[in-house]
């Protein structure tokens, strides 16, 4: 994968993951009030990993694969 492709993938991953992380934090923080950060992370990281691997990455690859590769979309 070339550098520009990696940069496009990085941009898309950031745009997709940021709102998911923010949503999880809004949900998790009140439920874990007073917990040490390592315990919160122990709950958050598996949730985020599963969401990214099972939902975000397949969605980005299916919808934006041509953009990441630097090709025009087949539907255009």
N, CA, C, O and CB atoms as a CASP TS submission, in Angstrom:
PFRMAT TS
TARGET T0000
AUTHOR 0000-0000-0000
METHOD Language model
MODEL 1
PARENT N/A
ATOM      1  N   UNK     1       0.853  -1.167   0.000  1.00  0.00           N
ATOM      2  CA  UNK     1       0.000   0.000   0.000  1.00  0.00           C
ATOM      3  C   UNK     1       0.903   1.236   0.000  1.00  0.00           C
ATOM      4  O   UNK     1       1.815   1.345   0.819  1.00  0.00           O
ATOM      5  CB  UNK     1      -0.972  -0.005   1.228  1.00  0.00           C
ATOM      6  N   UNK     2       0.647   2.145  -0.906  1.00  0.00           N
ATOM      7  CA  UNK     2       1.488   3.338  -1.035  1.00  0.00           C
ATOM      8  C   UNK     2       1.180   4.333   0.080  1.00  0.00           C
ATOM      9  O   UNK     2       0.165   4.223   0.767  1.00  0.00           O
ATOM     10  CB  UNK     2       1.281   4.002  -2.413  1.00  0.00           C
ATOM     11  N   UNK     3       2.071   5.299   0.246  1.00  0.00           N
ATOM     12  CA  UNK     3       1.887   6.322   1.274  1.00  0.00           C
ATOM     13  C   UNK     3       0.589   7.104   1.092  1.00  0.00           C
ATOM     14  O   UNK     3      -0.143   7.282   2.066  1.00  0.00           O
ATOM     15  CB  UNK     3       3.062   7.277   1.267  1.00  0.00           C
ATOM     16  N   UNK     4       0.272   7.581  -0.123  1.00  0.00           N
ATOM     17  CA  UNK     4      -1.012   8.291  -0.266  1.00  0.00           C
ATOM     18  C   UNK     4      -2.217   7.424   0.095  1.00  0.00           C
ATOM     19  O   UNK     4      -3.182   7.922   0.675  1.00  0.00           O
ATOM     20  CB  UNK     4      -1.166   8.793  -1.689  1.00  0.00           C
ATOM     21  N   UNK     5      -2.172   6.138  -0.240  1.00  0.00           N
ATOM     22  CA  UNK     5      -3.272   5.240   0.112  1.00  0.00           C
ATOM     23  C   UNK     5      -3.384   5.109   1.624  1.00  0.00           C
ATOM     24  O   UNK     5      -4.487   5.104   2.171  1.00  0.00           O
ATOM     25  CB  UNK     5      -3.071   3.854  -0.532  1.00  0.00           C
ATOM     26  N   UNK     6      -2.255   5.005   2.294  1.00  0.00           N
ATOM     27  CA  UNK     6      -2.261   4.911   3.757  1.00  0.00           C
ATOM     28  C   UNK     6      -2.810   6.194   4.377  1.00  0.00           C
ATOM     29  O   UNK     6      -3.530   6.147   5.374  1.00  0.00           O
ATOM     30  CB  UNK     6      -0.840   4.630   4.288  1.00  0.00           C
ATOM     31  N   UNK     7      -2.472   7.325   3.793  1.00  0.00           N
ATOM     32  CA  UNK     7      -2.980   8.596   4.304  1.00  0.00           C
ATOM     33  C   UNK     7      -4.492   8.708   4.096  1.00  0.00           C
ATOM     34  O   UNK     7      -5.200   9.201   4.974  1.00  0.00           O
ATOM     35  CB  UNK     7      -2.264   9.768   3.620  1.00  0.00           C
ATOM     36  N   UNK     8      -4.992   8.253   2.939  1.00  0.00           N
ATOM     37  CA  UNK     8      -6.441   8.266   2.704  1.00  0.00           C
ATOM     38  C   UNK     8      -7.151   7.326   3.682  1.00  0.00           C
ATOM     39  O   UNK     8      -8.205   7.664   4.222  1.00  0.00           O
ATOM     40  CB  UNK     8      -6.759   7.859   1.242  1.00  0.00           C
ATOM     41  N   UNK     9      -6.570   6.148   3.905  1.00  0.00           N
ATOM     42  CA  UNK     9      -7.145   5.205   4.858  1.00  0.00           C
ATOM     43  C   UNK     9      -7.125   5.802   6.268  1.00  0.00           C
ATOM     44  O   UNK     9      -8.097   5.664   7.012  1.00  0.00           O
ATOM     45  CB  UNK     9      -6.377   3.863   4.826  1.00  0.00           C
ATOM     46  N   UNK    10      -6.034   6.458   6.636  1.00  0.00           N
ATOM     47  CA  UNK    10      -5.935   7.093   7.942  1.00  0.00           C
ATOM     48  C   UNK    10      -7.015   8.153   8.120  1.00  0.00           C
ATOM     49  O   UNK    10      -7.640   8.237   9.177  1.00  0.00           O
ATOM     50  CB  UNK    10      -4.553   7.713   8.125  1.00  0.00           C
ATOM     51  N   UNK    11      -7.231   8.950   7.098  1.00  0.00           N
ATOM     52  CA  UNK    11      -8.268   9.974   7.155  1.00  0.00           C
ATOM     53  C   UNK    11      -9.644   9.341   7.365  1.00  0.00           C
ATOM     54  O   UNK    11     -10.395   9.774   8.239  1.00  0.00           O
ATOM     55  CB  UNK    11      -8.259  10.818   5.871  1.00  0.00           C
ATOM     56  N   UNK    12      -9.974   8.340   6.586  1.00  0.00           N
ATOM     57  CA  UNK    12     -11.273   7.682   6.704  1.00  0.00           C
ATOM     58  C   UNK    12     -11.445   6.984   8.049  1.00  0.00           C
ATOM     59  O   UNK    12     -12.520   7.044   8.647  1.00  0.00           O
ATOM     60  CB  UNK    12     -11.449   6.679   5.581  1.00  0.00           C
ATOM     61  N   UNK    13     -10.395   6.326   8.526  1.00  0.00           N
ATOM     62  CA  UNK    13     -10.475   5.650   9.816  1.00  0.00           C
ATOM     63  C   UNK    13     -10.685   6.662  10.944  1.00  0.00           C
ATOM     64  O   UNK    13     -11.458   6.415  11.870  1.00  0.00           O
ATOM     65  CB  UNK    13      -9.201   4.825  10.070  1.00  0.00           C
ATOM     66  N   UNK    14     -10.003   7.790  10.862  1.00  0.00           N
ATOM     67  CA  UNK    14     -10.165   8.827  11.883  1.00  0.00           C
ATOM     68  C   UNK    14     -11.587   9.355  11.873  1.00  0.00           C
ATOM     69  O   UNK    14     -12.199   9.510  12.930  1.00  0.00           O
ATOM     70  CB  UNK    14      -9.168   9.978  11.658  1.00  0.00           C
ATOM     71  N   UNK    15     -12.120   9.633  10.694  1.00  0.00           N
ATOM     72  CA  UNK    15     -13.479  10.151  10.585  1.00  0.00           C
ATOM     73  C   UNK    15     -14.515   9.137  11.072  1.00  0.00           C
ATOM     74  O   UNK    15     -15.561   9.522  11.594  1.00  0.00           O
ATOM     75  CB  UNK    15     -13.773  10.541   9.144  1.00  0.00           C
ATOM     76  N   UNK    16     -14.234   7.870  10.907  1.00  0.00           N
ATOM     77  CA  UNK    16     -15.185   6.835  11.323  1.00  0.00           C
ATOM     78  C   UNK    16     -15.040   6.466  12.799  1.00  0.00           C
ATOM     79  O   UNK    16     -16.038   6.231  13.481  1.00  0.00           O
ATOM     80  CB  UNK    16     -15.002   5.594  10.469  1.00  0.00           C
ATOM     81  N   UNK    17     -13.817   6.414  13.289  1.00  0.00           N
ATOM     82  CA  UNK    17     -13.581   5.934  14.650  1.00  0.00           C
ATOM     83  C   UNK    17     -13.860   7.010  15.692  1.00  0.00           C
ATOM     84  O   UNK    17     -14.347   6.695  16.778  1.00  0.00           O
ATOM     85  CB  UNK    17     -12.150   5.444  14.789  1.00  0.00           C
ATOM     86  N   UNK    18     -13.565   8.267  15.390  1.00  0.00           N
ATOM     87  CA  UNK    18     -13.752   9.334  16.377  1.00  0.00           C
ATOM     88  C   UNK    18     -15.177   9.372  16.943  1.00  0.00           C
ATOM     89  O   UNK    18     -15.334   9.391  18.164  1.00  0.00           O
ATOM     90  CB  UNK    18     -13.418  10.676  15.750  1.00  0.00           C
ATOM     91  N   UNK    19     -16.217   9.384  16.105  1.00  0.00           N
ATOM     92  CA  UNK    19     -17.557   9.429  16.694  1.00  0.00           C
ATOM     93  C   UNK    19     -17.917   8.168  17.490  1.00  0.00           C
ATOM     94  O   UNK    19     -18.675   8.239  18.458  1.00  0.00           O
ATOM     95  CB  UNK    19     -18.578   9.638  15.603  1.00  0.00           C
ATOM     96  N   UNK    20     -17.380   7.031  17.087  1.00  0.00           N
ATOM     97  CA  UNK    20     -17.660   5.793  17.820  1.00  0.00           C
ATOM     98  C   UNK    20     -17.002   5.840  19.199  1.00  0.00           C
ATOM     99  O   UNK    20     -17.624   5.477  20.197  1.00  0.00           O
ATOM    100  CB  UNK    20     -17.159   4.557  17.023  1.00  0.00           C
ATOM    101  N   UNK    21     -15.752   6.285  19.256  1.00  0.00           N
ATOM    102  CA  UNK    21     -15.055   6.413  20.541  1.00  0.00           C
ATOM    103  C   UNK    21     -15.799   7.404  21.431  1.00  0.00           C
ATOM    104  O   UNK    21     -16.008   7.141  22.616  1.00  0.00           O
ATOM    105  CB  UNK    21     -13.581   6.868  20.332  1.00  0.00           C
ATOM    106  N   UNK    22     -16.194   8.530  20.871  1.00  0.00           N
ATOM    107  CA  UNK    22     -16.896   9.551  21.641  1.00  0.00           C
ATOM    108  C   UNK    22     -18.216   9.007  22.192  1.00  0.00           C
ATOM    109  O   UNK    22     -18.545   9.236  23.356  1.00  0.00           O
ATOM    110  CB  UNK    22     -17.152  10.792  20.773  1.00  0.00           C
ATOM    111  N   UNK    23     -18.963   8.296  21.368  1.00  0.00           N
ATOM    112  CA  UNK    23     -20.220   7.709  21.814  1.00  0.00           C
ATOM    113  C   UNK    23     -19.981   6.710  22.945  1.00  0.00           C
ATOM    114  O   UNK    23     -20.677   6.745  23.960  1.00  0.00           O
ATOM    115  CB  UNK    23     -20.935   7.025  20.643  1.00  0.00           C
ATOM    116  N   UNK    24     -19.005   5.823  22.775  1.00  0.00           N
ATOM    117  CA  UNK    24     -18.703   4.847  23.817  1.00  0.00           C
ATOM    118  C   UNK    24     -18.294   5.536  25.117  1.00  0.00           C
ATOM    119  O   UNK    24     -18.680   5.093  26.199  1.00  0.00           O
ATOM    120  CB  UNK    24     -17.594   3.899  23.351  1.00  0.00           C
ATOM    121  N   UNK    25     -17.516   6.615  25.022  1.00  0.00           N
ATOM    122  CA  UNK    25     -17.112   7.326  26.231  1.00  0.00           C
ATOM    123  C   UNK    25     -18.308   7.964  26.925  1.00  0.00           C
ATOM    124  O   UNK    25     -18.404   7.922  28.152  1.00  0.00           O
ATOM    125  CB  UNK    25     -16.074   8.391  25.897  1.00  0.00           C
ATOM    126  N   UNK    26     -19.224   8.555  26.156  1.00  0.00           N
ATOM    127  CA  UNK    26     -20.431   9.134  26.757  1.00  0.00           C
ATOM    128  C   UNK    26     -21.253   8.073  27.480  1.00  0.00           C
ATOM    129  O   UNK    26     -21.823   8.343  28.538  1.00  0.00           O
ATOM    130  CB  UNK    26     -21.289   9.817  25.683  1.00  0.00           C
ATOM    131  N   UNK    27     -21.317   6.888  26.926  1.00  0.00           N
ATOM    132  CA  UNK    27     -22.082   5.806  27.550  1.00  0.00           C
ATOM    133  C   UNK    27     -21.319   5.215  28.738  1.00  0.00           C
ATOM    134  O   UNK    27     -21.910   4.938  29.782  1.00  0.00           O
ATOM    135  CB  UNK    27     -22.395   4.704  26.517  1.00  0.00           C
ATOM    136  N   UNK    28     -20.027   5.025  28.581  1.00  0.00           N
ATOM    137  CA  UNK    28     -19.226   4.325  29.576  1.00  0.00           C
ATOM    138  C   UNK    28     -18.916   5.172  30.810  1.00  0.00           C
ATOM    139  O   UNK    28     -18.915   4.649  31.924  1.00  0.00           O
ATOM    140  CB  UNK    28     -17.944   3.864  28.951  1.00  0.00           C
ATOM    141  N   UNK    29     -18.656   6.454  30.637  1.00  0.00           N
ATOM    142  CA  UNK    29     -18.196   7.287  31.750  1.00  0.00           C
ATOM    143  C   UNK    29     -19.191   7.309  32.927  1.00  0.00           C
ATOM    144  O   UNK    29     -18.763   7.134  34.068  1.00  0.00           O
ATOM    145  CB  UNK    29     -17.954   8.708  31.256  1.00  0.00           C
ATOM    146  N   UNK    30     -20.481   7.515  32.701  1.00  0.00           N
ATOM    147  CA  UNK    30     -21.393   7.513  33.859  1.00  0.00           C
ATOM    148  C   UNK    30     -21.501   6.137  34.532  1.00  0.00           C
ATOM    149  O   UNK    30     -21.732   6.048  35.738  1.00  0.00           O
ATOM    150  CB  UNK    30     -22.780   7.970  33.421  1.00  0.00           C
ATOM    151  N   UNK    31     -21.333   5.079  33.752  1.00  0.00           N
ATOM    152  CA  UNK    31     -21.434   3.728  34.303  1.00  0.00           C
ATOM    153  C   UNK    31     -20.207   3.328  35.102  1.00  0.00           C
ATOM    154  O   UNK    31     -20.266   2.425  35.936  1.00  0.00           O
ATOM    155  CB  UNK    31     -21.654   2.735  33.194  1.00  0.00           C
ATOM    156  N   UNK    32     -19.088   4.006  34.842  1.00  0.00           N
ATOM    157  CA  UNK    32     -17.821   3.646  35.494  1.00  0.00           C
ATOM    158  C   UNK    32     -17.277   4.799  36.325  1.00  0.00           C
ATOM    159  O   UNK    32     -16.066   4.918  36.507  1.00  0.00           O
ATOM    160  CB  UNK    32     -16.783   3.226  34.449  1.00  0.00           C
ATOM    161  N   UNK    33     -18.153   5.635  36.820  1.00  0.00           N
ATOM    162  CA  UNK    33     -17.743   6.775  37.635  1.00  0.00           C
ATOM    163  C   UNK    33     -16.948   6.302  38.848  1.00  0.00           C
ATOM    164  O   UNK    33     -17.403   5.451  39.612  1.00  0.00           O
ATOM    165  CB  UNK    33     -18.969   7.590  38.083  1.00  0.00           C
ATOM    166  N   UNK    34     -15.774   6.858  39.008  1.00  0.00           N
ATOM    167  CA  UNK    34     -14.922   6.491  40.136  1.00  0.00           C
ATOM    168  C   UNK    34     -13.971   5.344  39.868  1.00  0.00           C
ATOM    169  O   UNK    34     -13.120   5.038  40.703  1.00  0.00           O
ATOM    170  CB  UNK    34     -15.763   6.144  41.287  1.00  0.00           C
ATOM    171  N   UNK    35     -14.102   4.701  38.709  1.00  0.00           N
ATOM    172  CA  UNK    35     -13.185   3.614  38.377  1.00  0.00           C
ATOM    173  C   UNK    35     -11.825   4.196  37.993  1.00  0.00           C
ATOM    174  O   UNK    35     -11.757   5.293  37.437  1.00  0.00           O
ATOM    175  CB  UNK    35     -13.755   2.740  37.223  1.00  0.00           C
ATOM    176  N   UNK    36     -10.744   3.473  38.285  1.00  0.00           N
ATOM    177  CA  UNK    36      -9.439   3.892  37.766  1.00  0.00           C
ATOM    178  C   UNK    36      -9.430   3.801  36.236  1.00  0.00           C
ATOM    179  O   UNK    36     -10.174   3.018  35.645  1.00  0.00           O
ATOM    180  CB  UNK    36      -8.300   3.018  38.371  1.00  0.00           C
ATOM    181  N   UNK    37      -8.588   4.602  35.616  1.00  0.00           N
ATOM    182  CA  UNK    37      -8.548   4.666  34.154  1.00  0.00           C
ATOM    183  C   UNK    37      -8.236   3.308  33.533  1.00  0.00           C
ATOM    184  O   UNK    37      -8.753   2.984  32.464  1.00  0.00           O
ATOM    185  CB  UNK    37      -7.513   5.687  33.702  1.00  0.00           C
ATOM    186  N   UNK    38      -7.396   2.509  34.194  1.00  0.00           N
ATOM    187  CA  UNK    38      -7.042   1.214  33.596  1.00  0.00           C
ATOM    188  C   UNK    38      -8.255   0.289  33.535  1.00  0.00           C
ATOM    189  O   UNK    38      -8.362  -0.523  32.616  1.00  0.00           O
ATOM    190  CB  UNK    38      -5.909   0.544  34.396  1.00  0.00           C
ATOM    191  N   UNK    39      -9.167   0.399  34.498  1.00  0.00           N
ATOM    192  CA  UNK    39     -10.368  -0.434  34.463  1.00  0.00           C
ATOM    193  C   UNK    39     -11.331   0.041  33.373  1.00  0.00           C
ATOM    194  O   UNK    39     -11.957  -0.773  32.695  1.00  0.00           O
ATOM    195  CB  UNK    39     -11.067  -0.421  35.831  1.00  0.00           C
ATOM    196  N   UNK    40     -11.446   1.354  33.211  1.00  0.00           N
ATOM    197  CA  UNK    40     -12.274   1.880  32.129  1.00  0.00           C
ATOM    198  C   UNK    40     -11.727   1.436  30.780  1.00  0.00           C
ATOM    199  O   UNK    40     -12.480   1.048  29.887  1.00  0.00           O
ATOM    200  CB  UNK    40     -12.346   3.415  32.196  1.00  0.00           C
ATOM    201  N   UNK    41     -10.415   1.498  30.647  1.00  0.00           N
ATOM    202  CA  UNK    41      -9.779   1.070  29.395  1.00  0.00           C
ATOM    203  C   UNK    41      -9.988  -0.417  29.153  1.00  0.00           C
ATOM    204  O   UNK    41     -10.146  -0.851  28.012  1.00  0.00           O
ATOM    205  CB  UNK    41      -8.282   1.389  29.418  1.00  0.00           C
ATOM    206  N   UNK    42      -9.989  -1.192  30.228  1.00  0.00           N
ATOM    207  CA  UNK    42     -10.193  -2.633  30.109  1.00  0.00           C
ATOM    208  C   UNK    42     -11.578  -2.954  29.541  1.00  0.00           C
ATOM    209  O   UNK    42     -11.760  -3.980  28.887  1.00  0.00           O
ATOM    210  CB  UNK    42     -10.014  -3.308  31.474  1.00  0.00           C
ATOM    211  N   UNK    43     -12.541  -2.087  29.787  1.00  0.00           N
ATOM    212  CA  UNK    43     -13.881  -2.258  29.229  1.00  0.00           C
ATOM    213  C   UNK    43     -13.956  -1.650  27.825  1.00  0.00           C
ATOM    214  O   UNK    43     -14.528  -2.250  26.915  1.00  0.00           O
ATOM    215  CB  UNK    43     -14.939  -1.613  30.153  1.00  0.00           C
ATOM    216  N   UNK    44     -13.383  -0.468  27.653  1.00  0.00           N
ATOM    217  CA  UNK    44     -13.494   0.267  26.389  1.00  0.00           C
ATOM    218  C   UNK    44     -12.738  -0.391  25.236  1.00  0.00           C
ATOM    219  O   UNK    44     -13.265  -0.481  24.127  1.00  0.00           O
ATOM    220  CB  UNK    44     -12.988   1.674  26.575  1.00  0.00           C
ATOM    221  N   UNK    45     -11.535  -0.842  25.477  1.00  0.00           N
ATOM    222  CA  UNK    45     -10.684  -1.354  24.383  1.00  0.00           C
ATOM    223  C   UNK    45     -11.290  -2.567  23.671  1.00  0.00           C
ATOM    224  O   UNK    45     -11.297  -2.580  22.440  1.00  0.00           O
ATOM    225  CB  UNK    45      -9.313  -1.729  24.929  1.00  0.00           C
ATOM    226  N   UNK    46     -11.793  -3.576  24.366  1.00  0.00           N
ATOM    227  CA  UNK    46     -12.414  -4.684  23.620  1.00  0.00           C
ATOM    228  C   UNK    46     -13.642  -4.239  22.815  1.00  0.00           C
ATOM    229  O   UNK    46     -13.863  -4.718  21.703  1.00  0.00           O
ATOM    230  CB  UNK    46     -12.815  -5.796  24.586  1.00  0.00           C
ATOM    231  N   UNK    47     -14.438  -3.321  23.379  1.00  0.00           N
ATOM    232  CA  UNK    47     -15.593  -2.811  22.642  1.00  0.00           C
ATOM    233  C   UNK    47     -15.140  -2.100  21.366  1.00  0.00           C
ATOM    234  O   UNK    47     -15.692  -2.328  20.290  1.00  0.00           O
ATOM    235  CB  UNK    47     -16.419  -1.853  23.525  1.00  0.00           C
ATOM    236  N   UNK    48     -14.148  -1.252  21.497  1.00  0.00           N
ATOM    237  CA  UNK    48     -13.656  -0.501  20.337  1.00  0.00           C
ATOM    238  C   UNK    48     -13.002  -1.430  19.321  1.00  0.00           C
ATOM    239  O   UNK    48     -13.233  -1.294  18.120  1.00  0.00           O
ATOM    240  CB  UNK    48     -12.657   0.578  20.781  1.00  0.00           C
ATOM    241  N   UNK    49     -12.195  -2.365  19.788  1.00  0.00           N
ATOM    242  CA  UNK    49     -11.529  -3.290  18.859  1.00  0.00           C
ATOM    243  C   UNK    49     -12.547  -4.077  18.053  1.00  0.00           C
ATOM    244  O   UNK    49     -12.409  -4.215  16.837  1.00  0.00           O
ATOM    245  CB  UNK    49     -10.608  -4.253  19.621  1.00  0.00           C
ATOM    246  N   UNK    50     -13.563  -4.592  18.720  1.00  0.00           N
ATOM    247  CA  UNK    50     -14.595  -5.360  18.023  1.00  0.00           C
ATOM    248  C   UNK    50     -15.345  -4.484  17.029  1.00  0.00           C
ATOM    249  O   UNK    50     -15.607  -4.911  15.905  1.00  0.00           O
ATOM    250  CB  UNK    50     -15.576  -5.977  19.026  1.00  0.00           C
ATOM    251  N   UNK    51     -15.690  -3.281  17.422  1.00  0.00           N
ATOM    252  CA  UNK    51     -16.413  -2.374  16.533  1.00  0.00           C
ATOM    253  C   UNK    51     -15.587  -2.026  15.303  1.00  0.00           C
ATOM    254  O   UNK    51     -16.100  -2.028  14.184  1.00  0.00           O
ATOM    255  CB  UNK    51     -16.801  -1.100  17.275  1.00  0.00           C
ATOM    256  N   UNK    52     -14.310  -1.729  15.508  1.00  0.00           N
ATOM    257  CA  UNK    52     -13.447  -1.362  14.386  1.00  0.00           C
ATOM    258  C   UNK    52     -13.261  -2.537  13.438  1.00  0.00           C
ATOM    259  O   UNK    52     -13.425  -2.394  12.227  1.00  0.00           O
ATOM    260  CB  UNK    52     -12.086  -0.874  14.892  1.00  0.00           C
ATOM    261  N   UNK    53     -12.919  -3.698  13.988  1.00  0.00           N
ATOM    262  CA  UNK    53     -12.622  -4.864  13.140  1.00  0.00           C
ATOM    263  C   UNK    53     -13.872  -5.406  12.452  1.00  0.00           C
ATOM    264  O   UNK    53     -13.821  -5.773  11.278  1.00  0.00           O
ATOM    265  CB  UNK    53     -11.977  -5.970  13.973  1.00  0.00           C
ATOM    266  N   UNK    54     -14.979  -5.458  13.164  1.00  0.00           N
ATOM    267  CA  UNK    54     -16.180  -6.099  12.621  1.00  0.00           C
ATOM    268  C   UNK    54     -17.098  -5.156  11.845  1.00  0.00           C
ATOM    269  O   UNK    54     -17.845  -5.609  10.978  1.00  0.00           O
ATOM    270  CB  UNK    54     -16.955  -6.720  13.736  1.00  0.00           C
ATOM    271  N   UNK    55     -17.056  -3.866  12.135  1.00  0.00           N
ATOM    272  CA  UNK    55     -17.974  -2.935  11.484  1.00  0.00           C
ATOM    273  C   UNK    55     -17.296  -1.834  10.674  1.00  0.00           C
ATOM    274  O   UNK    55     -17.609  -1.638   9.499  1.00  0.00           O
ATOM    275  CB  UNK    55     -18.840  -2.313  12.509  1.00  0.00           C
ATOM    276  N   UNK    56     -16.370  -1.118  11.303  1.00  0.00           N
ATOM    277  CA  UNK    56     -15.791   0.066  10.658  1.00  0.00           C
ATOM    278  C   UNK    56     -14.923  -0.297   9.458  1.00  0.00           C
ATOM    279  O   UNK    56     -15.112   0.254   8.373  1.00  0.00           O
ATOM    280  CB  UNK    56     -14.966   0.856  11.661  1.00  0.00           C
ATOM    281  N   UNK    57     -13.985  -1.208   9.634  1.00  0.00           N
ATOM    282  CA  UNK    57     -13.078  -1.560   8.533  1.00  0.00           C
ATOM    283  C   UNK    57     -13.830  -2.171   7.340  1.00  0.00           C
ATOM    284  O   UNK    57     -13.590  -1.759   6.206  1.00  0.00           O
ATOM    285  CB  UNK    57     -12.009  -2.541   9.030  1.00  0.00           C
ATOM    286  N   UNK    58     -14.729  -3.139   7.560  1.00  0.00           N
ATOM    287  CA  UNK    58     -15.471  -3.649   6.400  1.00  0.00           C
ATOM    288  C   UNK    58     -16.299  -2.566   5.701  1.00  0.00           C
ATOM    289  O   UNK    58     -16.378  -2.546   4.472  1.00  0.00           O
ATOM    290  CB  UNK    58     -16.385  -4.782   6.833  1.00  0.00           C
ATOM    291  N   UNK    59     -16.915  -1.668   6.472  1.00  0.00           N
ATOM    292  CA  UNK    59     -17.694  -0.585   5.873  1.00  0.00           C
ATOM    293  C   UNK    59     -16.811   0.323   5.024  1.00  0.00           C
ATOM    294  O   UNK    59     -17.167   0.662   3.896  1.00  0.00           O
ATOM    295  CB  UNK    59     -18.396   0.234   6.961  1.00  0.00           C
ATOM    296  N   UNK    60     -15.667   0.714   5.562  1.00  0.00           N
ATOM    297  CA  UNK    60     -14.761   1.605   4.827  1.00  0.00           C
ATOM    298  C   UNK    60     -14.245   0.912   3.573  1.00  0.00           C
ATOM    299  O   UNK    60     -14.211   1.524   2.506  1.00  0.00           O
ATOM    300  CB  UNK    60     -13.577   2.045   5.721  1.00  0.00           C
ATOM    301  N   UNK    61     -13.847  -0.339   3.677  1.00  0.00           N
ATOM    302  CA  UNK    61     -13.340  -1.056   2.500  1.00  0.00           C
ATOM    303  C   UNK    61     -14.412  -1.204   1.426  1.00  0.00           C
ATOM    304  O   UNK    61     -14.130  -1.044   0.238  1.00  0.00           O
ATOM    305  CB  UNK    61     -12.819  -2.435   2.904  1.00  0.00           C
ATOM    306  N   UNK    62     -15.632  -1.508   1.836  1.00  0.00           N
ATOM    307  CA  UNK    62     -16.712  -1.698   0.855  1.00  0.00           C
ATOM    308  C   UNK    62     -17.101  -0.391   0.185  1.00  0.00           C
ATOM    309  O   UNK    62     -17.336  -0.362  -1.023  1.00  0.00           O
ATOM    310  CB  UNK    62     -17.938  -2.314   1.526  1.00  0.00           C
ATOM    311  N   UNK    63     -17.171   0.683   0.946  1.00  0.00           N
ATOM    312  CA  UNK    63     -17.662   1.960   0.414  1.00  0.00           C
ATOM    313  C   UNK    63     -16.572   2.838  -0.192  1.00  0.00           C
ATOM    314  O   UNK    63     -16.837   3.612  -1.111  1.00  0.00           O
ATOM    315  CB  UNK    63     -18.351   2.722   1.503  1.00  0.00           C
ATOM    316  N   UNK    64     -15.342   2.720   0.323  1.00  0.00           N
ATOM    317  CA  UNK    64     -14.295   3.654  -0.071  1.00  0.00           C
ATOM    318  C   UNK    64     -13.032   2.968  -0.584  1.00  0.00           C
ATOM    319  O   UNK    64     -11.971   3.591  -0.629  1.00  0.00           O
ATOM    320  CB  UNK    64     -13.946   4.532   1.089  1.00  0.00           C
ATOM    321  N   UNK    65     -13.129   1.697  -0.972  1.00  0.00           N
ATOM    322  CA  UNK    65     -11.958   0.967  -1.455  1.00  0.00           C
ATOM    323  C   UNK    65     -11.289   1.629  -2.642  1.00  0.00           C
ATOM    324  O   UNK    65     -10.062   1.698  -2.706  1.00  0.00           O
ATOM    325  CB  UNK    65     -12.346  -0.428  -1.824  1.00  0.00           C
ATOM    326  N   UNK    66     -12.083   2.117  -3.582  1.00  0.00           N
ATOM    327  CA  UNK    66     -11.515   2.773  -4.763  1.00  0.00           C
ATOM    328  C   UNK    66     -10.817   4.073  -4.382  1.00  0.00           C
ATOM    329  O   UNK    66      -9.752   4.388  -4.912  1.00  0.00           O
ATOM    330  CB  UNK    66     -12.610   3.050  -5.804  1.00  0.00           C
ATOM    331  N   UNK    67     -11.413   4.824  -3.468  1.00  0.00           N
ATOM    332  CA  UNK    67     -10.799   6.070  -3.007  1.00  0.00           C
ATOM    333  C   UNK    67      -9.469   5.797  -2.320  1.00  0.00           C
ATOM    334  O   UNK    67      -8.483   6.494  -2.558  1.00  0.00           O
ATOM    335  CB  UNK    67     -11.743   6.814  -2.052  1.00  0.00           C
ATOM    336  N   UNK    68      -9.447   4.787  -1.474  1.00  0.00           N
ATOM    337  CA  UNK    68      -8.209   4.443  -0.775  1.00  0.00           C
ATOM    338  C   UNK    68      -7.127   4.043  -1.770  1.00  0.00           C
ATOM    339  O   UNK    68      -5.971   4.442  -1.628  1.00  0.00           O
ATOM    340  CB  UNK    68      -8.452   3.305   0.232  1.00  0.00           C
ATOM    341  N   UNK    69      -7.495   3.262  -2.769  1.00  0.00           N
ATOM    342  CA  UNK    69      -6.528   2.793  -3.768  1.00  0.00           C
ATOM    343  C   UNK    69      -6.146   3.880  -4.763  1.00  0.00           C
ATOM    344  O   UNK    69      -5.177   3.727  -5.507  1.00  0.00           O
ATOM    345  CB  UNK    69      -7.090   1.600  -4.515  1.00  0.00           C
ATOM    346  N   UNK    70      -6.900   4.977  -4.783  1.00  0.00           N
ATOM    347  CA  UNK    70      -6.581   6.064  -5.694  1.00  0.00           C
ATOM    348  C   UNK    70      -7.168   5.861  -7.089  1.00  0.00           C
ATOM    349  O   UNK    70      -6.703   6.450  -8.065  1.00  0.00           O
ATOM    350  CB  UNK    70      -5.092   6.221  -5.792  1.00  0.00           C
ATOM    351  N   UNK    71      -8.209   5.008  -7.166  1.00  0.00           N
ATOM    352  CA  UNK    71      -8.873   4.759  -8.440  1.00  0.00           C
ATOM    353  C   UNK    71     -10.224   5.449  -8.458  1.00  0.00           C
ATOM    354  O   UNK    71     -10.772   5.799  -7.412  1.00  0.00           O
ATOM    355  CB  UNK    71      -9.034   3.248  -8.691  1.00  0.00           C
ATOM    356  N   UNK    72     -10.748   5.639  -9.644  1.00  0.00           N
ATOM    357  CA  UNK    72     -12.121   6.140  -9.748  1.00  0.00           C
ATOM    358  C   UNK    72     -13.072   5.024  -9.385  1.00  0.00           C
ATOM    359  O   UNK    72     -12.777   3.852  -9.616  1.00  0.00           O
ATOM    360  CB  UNK    72     -12.426   6.680 -11.175  1.00  0.00           C
ATOM    361  N   UNK    73     -14.203   5.377  -8.820  1.00  0.00           N
ATOM    362  CA  UNK    73     -15.205   4.390  -8.428  1.00  0.00           C
ATOM    363  C   UNK    73     -15.751   3.676  -9.675  1.00  0.00           C
ATOM    364  O   UNK    73     -15.892   4.286 -10.734  1.00  0.00           O
ATOM    365  CB  UNK    73     -16.359   5.069  -7.634  1.00  0.00           C
ATOM    366  N   UNK    74     -16.053   2.393  -9.537  1.00  0.00           N
ATOM    367  CA  UNK    74     -16.590   1.606 -10.646  1.00  0.00           C
ATOM    368  C   UNK    74     -17.992   2.091 -11.027  1.00  0.00           C
ATOM    369  O   UNK    74     -18.416   1.927 -12.171  1.00  0.00           O
ATOM    370  CB  UNK    74     -16.626   0.110 -10.276  1.00  0.00           C
ATOM    371  N   UNK    75     -18.711   2.689 -10.070  1.00  0.00           N
ATOM    372  CA  UNK    75     -20.072   3.150 -10.338  1.00  0.00           C
ATOM    373  C   UNK    75     -20.101   4.523 -11.004  1.00  0.00           C
ATOM    374  O   UNK    75     -21.153   4.951 -11.481  1.00  0.00           O
ATOM    375  CB  UNK    75     -20.866   3.193  -9.050  1.00  0.00           C
ATOM    376  N   UNK    76     -18.969   5.218 -11.046  1.00  0.00           N
ATOM    377  CA  UNK    76     -18.933   6.567 -11.622  1.00  0.00           C
ATOM    378  C   UNK    76     -18.691   6.529 -13.115  1.00  0.00           C
ATOM    379  O   UNK    76     -18.632   7.577 -13.758  1.00  0.00           O
ATOM    380  CB  UNK    76     -17.858   7.405 -10.951  1.00  0.00           C
TER
END
